[in-house]
Amino acid sequence: MCMSFDTVLMGRLISTGFLICGIGTFLQSTFGCRLAIIQGSGAFFVAVFAILDLKGPCPIVPGNATQYELDIADEEWRGRMLELSGAILLASSIQIILGSVGCIGLLLRYIGPMTITPVVALTGLKLAAISVGLSGDHWGIAAMYVSMNQVFKILF
């Protein structure tokens, strides 16, 4: 994401992610297929990694950087965050449109559990190593996410 490891920026990143996921979940459960999707952006991990790869490497900020160079690095992080947030909302709007028009019923005639299960399993296996590595670095956030996910699964 090209951001410095500052606690304020990490808080902004997490809160922005929660906000975008919440907006997407609200729109999907209100106007879309009317199913509460707890993991709003979980399905878009592959797209997020693809978008970040397209942006290229982060600009290198030297140790004795001027304020102008620090501002450019900060704008790079903000631009990437805006692109990812917009991409997640746009991708979830496709699900909203499909759900509100009623195309899901037509698609379910051709796409069944035998089609969806291998795709979900392969995506999960690909992202398992990444999630384990990140959970090891931030175990408090990972434990909070797992516990909130289990509570929402029980309630809904």
Backbone hydrogen bonds, N-H to C=O, Kabsch-Sander energy under -0.5 kcal/mol:
donor,donor_aa,acceptor,acceptor_aa,energy
6,D,4,S,-2.1
10,M,6,D,-2.4
11,G,7,T,-2.1
12,R,8,V,-2.1
13,L,9,L,-2.4
14,I,10,M,-2.4
15,S,11,G,-2.6
16,T,12,R,-2.5
17,G,13,L,-2.2
18,F,14,I,-2.5
19,L,15,S,-2.3
20,I,16,T,-2.6
21,C,17,G,-2.4
22,G,18,F,-2.4
23,I,19,L,-2.5
24,G,20,I,-2.5
25,T,21,C,-2.5
26,F,22,G,-2.6
27,L,23,I,-2.5
28,Q,24,G,-2.3
29,S,25,T,-2.6
30,T,26,F,-1.6
31,F,27,L,-2.5
32,G,27,L,-1.3
34,R,28,Q,-1.8
37,I,35,L,-0.9
38,I,36,A,-0.9
40,G,38,I,-1.4
42,G,39,Q,-0.7
43,A,39,Q,-0.6
44,F,41,S,-1.5
45,F,42,G,-0.9
48,V,44,F,-2.4
49,F,45,F,-2.4
50,A,46,V,-1.9
51,I,47,A,-2.5
52,L,48,V,-2.3
53,D,49,F,-1.9
54,L,50,A,-1.8
55,K,51,I,-1.3
56,G,52,L,-0.6
56,G,53,D,-0.7
65,A,62,P,-1.1
70,L,66,T,-1.9
71,D,67,Q,-2.2
72,I,68,Y,-2.0
73,A,69,E,-1.9
74,D,70,L,-2.1
75,E,71,D,-2.4
76,E,72,I,-1.8
77,W,73,A,-1.6
78,R,74,D,-2.2
79,G,75,E,-2.6
80,R,76,E,-2.1
81,M,77,W,-2.3
82,L,78,R,-2.4
83,E,79,G,-2.2
84,L,80,R,-2.3
85,S,81,M,-2.4
86,G,82,L,-2.4
87,A,83,E,-2.3
88,I,84,L,-2.3
89,L,85,S,-2.2
90,L,86,G,-2.5
91,A,87,A,-2.4
92,S,88,I,-2.2
93,S,89,L,-1.5
94,I,90,L,-1.1
95,Q,91,A,-1.0
96,I,92,S,-1.8
97,I,93,S,-2.6
98,L,94,I,-2.4
99,G,95,Q,-2.2
100,S,96,I,-2.5
101,V,97,I,-2.1
102,G,98,L,-1.2
103,C,98,L,-1.6
104,I,98,L,-0.9
105,G,102,G,-0.5
106,L,102,G,-0.7
107,L,103,C,-2.6
108,L,104,I,-2.2
109,R,105,G,-0.5
109,R,106,L,-0.8
110,Y,106,L,-0.5
110,Y,107,L,-1.1
111,I,107,L,-2.4
112,G,110,Y,-0.7
115,T,112,G,-1.3
116,I,112,G,-2.0
117,T,113,P,-2.3
119,V,115,T,-0.9
120,V,116,I,-2.6
121,A,117,T,-2.5
122,L,118,P,-2.6
123,T,119,V,-2.1
124,G,120,V,-2.5
125,L,121,A,-2.5
126,K,122,L,-1.9
127,L,123,T,-1.9
128,A,124,G,-0.9
129,A,125,L,-0.6
131,S,127,L,-2.4
132,V,128,A,-2.4
133,G,129,A,-2.0
134,L,130,I,-2.3
135,S,131,S,-2.4
136,G,132,V,-1.8
137,D,133,G,-1.0
138,H,134,L,-1.9
142,A,138,H,-2.0
143,A,139,W,-2.5
144,M,140,G,-2.1
145,Y,141,I,-2.5
146,V,142,A,-2.4
147,S,143,A,-2.4
148,M,144,M,-2.6
149,N,145,Y,-2.5
150,Q,146,V,-2.1
151,V,147,S,-2.2
152,F,148,M,-2.4
153,K,149,N,-1.9
154,I,150,Q,-2.0
155,L,151,V,-2.5
156,F,152,F,-2.6
